[in-house]
Amino acid sequence: MASYTIIGAGIAGLSLAFELARLGFSVRVIEHRDYAGGINSIYPGMGEFIGSAVRSVDIEYGNSAVSINDTYYEVWKNGYRELDNNAIVATGFRTMTPPELGIYGDRPAGIYPFHAVLDLLRYGLLPGRNIVIYGDNIYAALLGKSLLEKGCSVTLVLPNKLDLGGAIKDVRVLRGRVKYVKGLGRVERVLVNEEWVNADTLVISMFKPYNPFPRLRAVGQAVIETYDPGIVIESGRILAGELVGNEHMLIDSDVPVFPGNRVSRDSRRVIVMLKGGGRVLINDKEYVITGDAEVIELPDTDKVVIRRVMQ
């Protein structure tokens, strides 16, 4: 029976590891941080799932994966080993860079990616006191709430309309885009639209799925653009089913589908991704995609055709 190494102990990696272990496989999770949960450790209600999974699977903290000359390795303090094709990527989102986002100006101290601030908070540290968070997702709002509770002044800049669902109070919210950063040794001001906002810290909370090891299968937010932790967890369960499935069915789709265009006929469950939501036609049945992605059980046929329904 195959054994698997999962790169990343976020909720997707934990979900996948738990399911594979339940199915009788040997599985280990490697995590370069010293805690599990990743970006979703800040999400309300995730603590119970993370705690239960951590108690059920083998996690090796402080171990990382790297690529050298197109070969993938697991590395730790005193050694390394080559990873085979049974390694699975669960490293989650990457934070977008200021140039990607059209943020120009000085590059002083005080500009942080989201994940770095999450680490600082875990160790009882703060990135600054007068903080601008730039993000288009619920994680930005939740981070703002945590920093506010630590006594920081927080301005949340939202480039798009976002339903925060009452996630935050007492946080100043600006609609617009961060365009420019001013500062010598440290961030001093941030230009939002045409307004200068005084700040000593800018936190980037804009994300993209990213698989740093493209030859390997990936799961969760490394490959799915969703901010719904339920869908992230479900991706782990779906991939576990794929790894043990036998007979497969083919999918012809004009929208992205996880885990791909060939899925196990045993489960027939996929995640259909449609940025901003909408409707899709699966064979002769219409489905509504809420948010950016939806878990759907496919009909039991040899071939499935998925087409976006144009509004």
C-alpha positions in Angstrom: 0.0 0.0 0.0 1.3 3.5 -0.9 2.5 5.9 1.7 2.0 9.7 1.4 3.8 12.8 2.4 1.6 15.9 2.6 3.4 19.2 2.4 1.6 21.7 4.7 -0.5 21.3 7.9 -3.3 23.7 7.0 -6.8 22.5 7.0 -6.6 21.0 3.5 -3.5 19.0 4.4 -5.0 17.9 7.7 -8.3 16.9 6.1 -6.5 14.8 3.4 -4.1 13.2 6.0 -7.0 12.3 8.3 -9.0 10.7 5.4 -6.0 8.7 4.1 -5.2 7.5 7.6 -8.8 6.4 8.1 -8.6 4.5 4.8 -5.5 2.6 6.1 -2.7 4.4 4.3 0.6 5.4 5.9 0.6 9.2 5.9 2.8 11.9 7.4 2.4 15.7 7.2 5.4 18.1 7.1 5.0 21.7 8.2 7.7 24.3 8.2 6.0 26.3 11.0 5.7 25.1 14.5 1.9 25.1 14.5 -0.9 23.7 12.4 -3.9 25.3 10.8 -2.2 27.8 8.5 -4.2 30.8 7.3 -7.4 29.3 8.6 -6.2 29.1 12.2 -7.6 32.6 12.5 -11.1 31.6 11.2 -13.8 31.3 13.8 -14.8 27.7 14.5 -11.8 26.1 12.9 -10.0 25.4 16.2 -12.0 22.3 17.0 -11.3 20.7 13.6 -7.6 21.6 13.7 -7.2 20.3 17.2 -9.0 17.0 16.4 -6.9 16.5 13.2 -3.6 17.2 15.0 -4.4 14.6 17.5 -5.1 12.0 14.8 -2.3 12.4 12.3 1.5 12.4 12.3 2.9 15.9 11.9 6.6 16.8 11.7 7.0 20.5 12.5 10.1 22.4 11.3 10.3 20.4 8.1 10.2 22.1 4.7 10.0 21.1 1.0 12.3 22.7 -1.6 13.0 22.4 -5.3 16.6 22.0 -6.5 17.3 21.5 -10.2 13.7 20.3 -10.7 14.0 17.7 -8.0 11.9 18.0 -4.9 13.3 17.4 -1.4 12.1 17.4 2.2 14.6 19.2 4.4 15.0 19.5 8.1 17.6 20.7 10.6 20.0 17.7 10.3 19.1 16.2 6.9 17.1 15.9 3.8 15.5 13.3 1.5 14.1 13.3 -2.0 10.3 13.4 -2.3 8.6 11.0 -4.7 5.3 11.5 -6.6 3.3 10.4 -3.6 4.0 13.8 -2.0 1.0 16.1 -2.2 1.1 19.9 -2.0 -1.1 21.6 0.6 0.8 24.8 1.1 -2.2 27.1 0.6 -2.4 30.6 -0.8 0.6 32.8 -1.5 0.4 36.5 -0.7 0.5 38.8 -3.7 3.5 41.2 -4.0 3.2 45.0 -4.0 4.2 45.3 -7.7 1.5 42.7 -8.7 -1.0 44.9 -6.9 0.2 48.1 -8.5 1.6 49.5 -5.2 4.6 51.7 -5.9 6.8 54.1 -4.0 9.3 53.5 -1.2 10.1 50.1 0.2 10.7 50.8 3.9 10.4 48.5 6.8 6.8 47.8 7.9 5.4 46.1 4.8 4.2 42.6 5.8 2.6 39.7 4.0 -0.4 38.3 5.9 1.2 35.1 7.0 4.1 36.9 8.7 1.7 39.0 10.8 -0.2 35.8 11.7 3.1 34.3 13.0 3.9 37.5 15.0 0.5 37.4 16.7 1.0 33.8 17.6 4.3 34.7 19.4 2.7 37.6 21.2 4.3 40.3 18.9 2.8 43.1 16.9 3.8 44.3 13.4 3.2 47.9 14.4 0.6 50.2 16.1 -1.1 52.1 13.3 -1.9 49.5 10.7 -3.4 49.5 7.2 -4.6 46.1 5.9 -5.2 45.7 2.2 -7.4 42.8 1.3 -10.4 41.6 -0.5 -11.4 38.7 1.7 -12.7 37.7 5.2 -9.1 36.9 6.4 -8.2 40.6 6.1 -11.2 41.5 8.3 -10.4 38.8 10.8 -6.8 39.9 11.1 -8.0 43.4 11.6 -10.2 42.3 14.4 -7.3 40.4 16.1 -5.0 43.5 15.8 -7.7 45.8 17.2 -8.1 43.5 20.2 -4.4 43.9 20.8 -4.8 47.7 21.0 -3.7 48.6 17.4 -5.4 51.2 15.3 -6.6 49.5 12.1 -7.7 50.7 8.7 -9.1 48.0 6.4 -8.8 48.9 2.7 -11.2 46.9 0.5 -10.7 47.1 -3.3 -14.1 45.4 -3.9 -17.4 45.2 -2.2 -17.2 42.6 0.5 -19.9 41.2 2.9 -18.0 41.0 6.2 -21.0 39.4 7.9 -20.5 41.4 11.0 -17.0 40.0 11.4 -15.5 43.3 12.6 -16.6 46.4 14.5 -14.7 49.6 15.3 -12.3 49.1 12.3 -12.1 52.0 9.8 -13.1 50.7 6.4 -12.1 52.4 3.2 -13.2 51.3 -0.3 -10.5 51.7 -2.8 -7.0 50.6 -3.8 -3.6 51.1 -2.1 -1.5 52.9 -4.7 1.7 54.2 -3.0 3.8 53.8 0.1 5.8 56.6 1.6 8.5 56.3 4.2 12.2 56.4 4.9 13.2 53.9 7.6 9.6 52.9 8.3 6.2 53.2 6.6 4.9 56.7 7.3 1.9 57.1 4.9 -0.1 55.0 2.5 -2.0 56.4 -0.5 -5.5 55.0 -0.8 -7.2 56.3 -3.9 -6.3 60.0 -3.6 -6.2 60.1 0.2 -3.0 59.8 2.3 -3.5 57.6 5.4 -1.0 57.9 8.2 0.4 54.4 9.2 3.5 52.7 10.4 2.5 49.3 8.9 1.0 48.0 5.7 -0.2 44.4 5.7 -0.9 42.7 2.3 -3.9 40.3 2.5 -4.5 39.6 -1.2 -3.9 36.0 -2.2 -3.5 33.7 -5.2 -3.5 29.9 -5.3 0.0 28.6 -5.8 1.6 25.2 -6.2 5.4 25.6 -5.8 5.9 22.0 -6.9 3.9 21.7 -10.2 4.7 18.1 -10.9 2.9 17.1 -7.7 -0.8 16.9 -7.0 -2.2 19.8 -5.0 -5.1 20.3 -2.7 -6.9 23.2 -0.9 -6.0 26.8 -1.4 -2.8 25.8 -3.2 -5.0 25.1 -6.2 -8.6 26.4 -5.4 -9.4 30.1 -5.1 -11.9 30.0 -2.3 -12.2 31.7 1.1 -14.7 29.1 2.4 -12.9 26.8 4.9 -15.6 24.2 4.4 -14.7 23.8 0.8 -11.0 23.7 1.6 -11.6 20.8 4.0 -13.8 19.1 1.5 -11.1 19.2 -1.1 -8.9 17.0 1.1 -11.7 14.4 1.4 -12.3 14.5 -2.3 -8.7 14.0 -3.2 -8.4 11.1 -0.7 -11.3 9.4 -2.5 -9.6 9.9 -5.8 -6.4 8.3 -4.6 -8.3 5.1 -3.7 -10.8 5.1 -6.6 -10.7 2.6 -9.5 -13.0 3.2 -12.3 -13.0 6.8 -13.6 -15.2 9.2 -15.6 -14.2 12.0 -17.9 -15.2 15.7 -17.5 -15.4 18.1 -20.4 -15.6 21.6 -18.7 -15.1 25.2 -19.7 -14.6 26.2 -16.0 -12.0 24.9 -13.6 -12.9 21.7 -11.8 -11.0 20.1 -8.8 -9.5 17.5 -8.8 -9.4 17.6 -12.6 -11.0 16.3 -15.8 -10.8 12.6 -14.7 -12.5 11.7 -11.4 -13.4 8.6 -9.5 -16.7 7.1 -10.4 -17.0 5.8 -6.8 -17.3 9.3 -5.3 -18.2 11.5 -8.3 -17.7 14.6 -6.2 -15.9 17.7 -7.5 -15.4 21.3 -6.7 -16.5 23.6 -9.5 -14.8 27.0 -9.5 -16.5 30.1 -10.8 -15.0 33.4 -9.7 -17.8 35.6 -8.3 -20.4 32.8 -8.6 -23.0 32.1 -11.3 -24.6 29.2 -12.9 -23.3 26.1 -14.7 -25.1 23.4 -16.8 -23.9 19.9 -15.9 -25.2 17.6 -18.7 -28.9 18.7 -18.7 -29.1 20.1 -15.1 -28.4 23.6 -13.9 -26.5 24.3 -10.7 -25.9 27.6 -8.9 -22.4 28.4 -7.7 -22.4 30.6 -4.7 -19.2 32.4 -3.6 -16.3 31.3 -5.8 -16.7 27.5 -5.7 -19.2 24.8 -4.9 -19.0 21.1 -4.1 -21.1 19.1 -6.6 -21.9 15.4 -6.9 -21.8 14.5 -10.6 -24.3 12.2 -12.4 -23.2 8.6 -12.8 -22.4 8.6 -16.5 -19.3 7.8 -18.6 -18.8 11.5 -19.5 -19.9 14.7 -17.9 -20.1 18.1 -19.8 -19.9 21.3 -17.7 -20.7 24.6 -19.3 -21.0 28.1 -17.8 -24.4 29.6 -18.2 -23.8 33.2 -19.4 -25.9 35.8 -17.7 
